[in-house]
Amino acid sequence: MADGEKAARREAKELWDASRAAFSAGNYREVRRLDRLTAERAPGSDVAADAKRELEGLGHDRNVFYIAGAVTLMYVFAWVYALS
């Protein structure tokens, strides 16, 4: 294994550890940023796979957006109906 690859894996491990600390603190924005960096530093490593898996888990749920849009739309229709 080349020294550059070892350094990249070490850096990815350090980023993953920082991500764990941010996750424990509830700073999910920082966790997403660190997980992206971790996945970029050592793409084939186990740490990168864990970071990608966690990054997918922290993504936005589209169903929540659809439900919020539907509720907002129903609220607007109720106001239009009440005002007419």
Phi and psi restraints in degrees (value plus and minus 20) as a CYANA .aco file:
   2 ALA   PHI     -93.0   -53.0
   2 ALA   PSI     135.9   175.9
   3 ASP   PHI     -83.5   -43.5
   3 ASP   PSI     -54.7   -14.7
   4 GLY   PHI     -84.5   -44.5
   4 GLY   PSI     -58.0   -18.0
   5 GLU   PHI     -90.6   -50.6
   5 GLU   PSI     -58.2   -18.2
   6 LYS   PHI     -84.1   -44.1
   6 LYS   PSI     -62.0   -22.0
   7 ALA   PHI     -84.8   -44.8
   7 ALA   PSI     -59.1   -19.1
   8 ALA   PHI     -85.5   -45.5
   8 ALA   PSI     -61.5   -21.5
   9 ARG   PHI     -86.5   -46.5
   9 ARG   PSI     -58.8   -18.8
  10 ARG   PHI     -84.2   -44.2
  10 ARG   PSI     -63.6   -23.6
  11 GLU   PHI     -84.8   -44.8
  11 GLU   PSI     -59.7   -19.7
  12 ALA   PHI     -83.7   -43.7
  12 ALA   PSI     -59.7   -19.7
  13 LYS   PHI     -84.6   -44.6
  13 LYS   PSI     -60.3   -20.3
  14 GLU   PHI     -84.9   -44.9
  14 GLU   PSI     -61.0   -21.0
  15 LEU   PHI     -84.8   -44.8
  15 LEU   PSI     -58.8   -18.8
  16 TRP   PHI     -84.2   -44.2
  16 TRP   PSI     -61.2   -21.2
  17 ASP   PHI     -83.8   -43.8
  17 ASP   PSI     -59.9   -19.9
  18 ALA   PHI     -85.1   -45.1
  18 ALA   PSI     -55.8   -15.8
  19 SER   PHI     -84.7   -44.7
  19 SER   PSI     -58.9   -18.9
  20 ARG   PHI     -83.0   -43.0
  20 ARG   PSI     -60.6   -20.6
  21 ALA   PHI     -86.0   -46.0
  21 ALA   PSI     -61.7   -21.7
  22 ALA   PHI     -86.3   -46.3
  22 ALA   PSI     -57.2   -17.2
  23 PHE   PHI     -84.3   -44.3
  23 PHE   PSI     -62.2   -22.2
  24 SER   PHI     -83.7   -43.7
  24 SER   PSI     -52.8   -12.8
  25 ALA   PHI    -101.7   -61.7
  25 ALA   PSI     -31.1     8.9
  26 GLY   PHI      66.3   106.3
  26 GLY   PSI      -4.6    35.4
  27 ASN   PHI    -113.1   -73.1
  27 ASN   PSI      60.9   100.9
  28 TYR   PHI     -94.1   -54.1
  28 TYR   PSI     -45.0    -5.0
  29 ARG   PHI     -84.0   -44.0
  29 ARG   PSI     -64.3   -24.3
  30 GLU   PHI     -87.1   -47.1
  30 GLU   PSI     -56.4   -16.4
  31 VAL   PHI     -81.4   -41.4
  31 VAL   PSI     -64.4   -24.4
  32 ARG   PHI     -80.6   -40.6
  32 ARG   PSI     -63.3   -23.3
  33 ARG   PHI     -83.3   -43.3
  33 ARG   PSI     -67.3   -27.3
  34 LEU   PHI     -87.3   -47.3
  34 LEU   PSI     -56.2   -16.2
  35 ASP   PHI     -85.3   -45.3
  35 ASP   PSI     -59.1   -19.1
  36 ARG   PHI     -82.3   -42.3
  36 ARG   PSI     -64.6   -24.6
  37 LEU   PHI     -83.9   -43.9
  37 LEU   PSI     -60.8   -20.8
  38 THR   PHI     -81.6   -41.6
  38 THR   PSI     -64.1   -24.1
  39 ALA   PHI     -86.3   -46.3
  39 ALA   PSI     -51.7   -11.7
  40 GLU   PHI     -96.5   -56.5
  40 GLU   PSI     -53.9   -13.9
  41 ARG   PHI     -89.3   -49.3
  41 ARG   PSI     -65.4   -25.4
  42 ALA   PHI    -154.3  -114.3
  42 ALA   PSI      58.7    98.7
  43 PRO   PHI     -79.2   -39.2
  43 PRO   PSI     -49.3    -9.3
  44 GLY   PHI    -117.2   -77.2
  44 GLY   PSI     -17.2    22.8
  45 SER   PHI    -106.8   -66.8
  45 SER   PSI     146.5   186.5
  46 ASP   PHI     -86.7   -46.7
  46 ASP   PSI     -55.8   -15.8
  47 VAL   PHI     -83.6   -43.6
  47 VAL   PSI     -61.2   -21.2
  48 ALA   PHI     -85.3   -45.3
  48 ALA   PSI     -58.4   -18.4
  49 ALA   PHI     -84.9   -44.9
  49 ALA   PSI     -61.2   -21.2
  50 ASP   PHI     -84.1   -44.1
  50 ASP   PSI     -60.2   -20.2
  51 ALA   PHI     -84.7   -44.7
  51 ALA   PSI     -62.1   -22.1
  52 LYS   PHI     -84.3   -44.3
  52 LYS   PSI     -61.9   -21.9
  53 ARG   PHI     -83.1   -43.1
  53 ARG   PSI     -63.1   -23.1
  54 GLU   PHI     -88.1   -48.1
  54 GLU   PSI     -58.4   -18.4
  55 LEU   PHI     -81.5   -41.5
  55 LEU   PSI     -60.1   -20.1
  56 GLU   PHI     -85.7   -45.7
  56 GLU   PSI     -57.7   -17.7
  57 GLY   PHI     -88.9   -48.9
  57 GLY   PSI     -47.5    -7.5
  58 LEU   PHI    -110.7   -70.7
  58 LEU   PSI     -16.8    23.2
  59 GLY   PHI     -89.2   -49.2
  59 GLY   PSI     148.9   188.9
  60 HIS   PHI     -97.1   -57.1
  60 HIS   PSI     122.8   162.8
  61 ASP   PHI    -109.9   -69.9
  61 ASP   PSI      96.9   136.9
  62 ARG   PHI     -83.7   -43.7
  62 ARG   PSI     -51.3   -11.3
  63 ASN   PHI     -81.3   -41.3
  63 ASN   PSI     -55.5   -15.5
  64 VAL   PHI     -84.2   -44.2
  64 VAL   PSI     -60.8   -20.8
  65 PHE   PHI     -84.1   -44.1
  65 PHE   PSI     -61.8   -21.8
  66 TYR   PHI     -84.2   -44.2
  66 TYR   PSI     -63.1   -23.1
  67 ILE   PHI     -85.4   -45.4
  67 ILE   PSI     -63.4   -23.4
  68 ALA   PHI     -82.9   -42.9
  68 ALA   PSI     -60.2   -20.2
  69 GLY   PHI     -84.4   -44.4
  69 GLY   PSI     -62.3   -22.3
  70 ALA   PHI     -85.4   -45.4
  70 ALA   PSI     -61.8   -21.8
  71 VAL   PHI     -85.2   -45.2
  71 VAL   PSI     -62.2   -22.2
  72 THR   PHI     -82.7   -42.7
  72 THR   PSI     -62.8   -22.8
  73 LEU   PHI     -83.8   -43.8
  73 LEU   PSI     -62.9   -22.9
  74 MET   PHI     -83.4   -43.4
  74 MET   PSI     -57.9   -17.9
  75 TYR   PHI     -83.7   -43.7
  75 TYR   PSI     -63.5   -23.5
  76 VAL   PHI     -84.3   -44.3
  76 VAL   PSI     -64.1   -24.1
  77 PHE   PHI     -82.1   -42.1
  77 PHE   PSI     -57.8   -17.8
  78 ALA   PHI     -84.0   -44.0
  78 ALA   PSI     -60.4   -20.4
  79 TRP   PHI     -86.2   -46.2
  79 TRP   PSI     -62.5   -22.5
  80 VAL   PHI     -83.1   -43.1
  80 VAL   PSI     -62.5   -22.5
  81 TYR   PHI     -84.4   -44.4
  81 TYR   PSI     -62.1   -22.1
  82 ALA   PHI     -88.3   -48.3
  82 ALA   PSI     -51.4   -11.4
  83 LEU   PHI    -103.9   -63.9
  83 LEU   PSI     -36.1     3.9
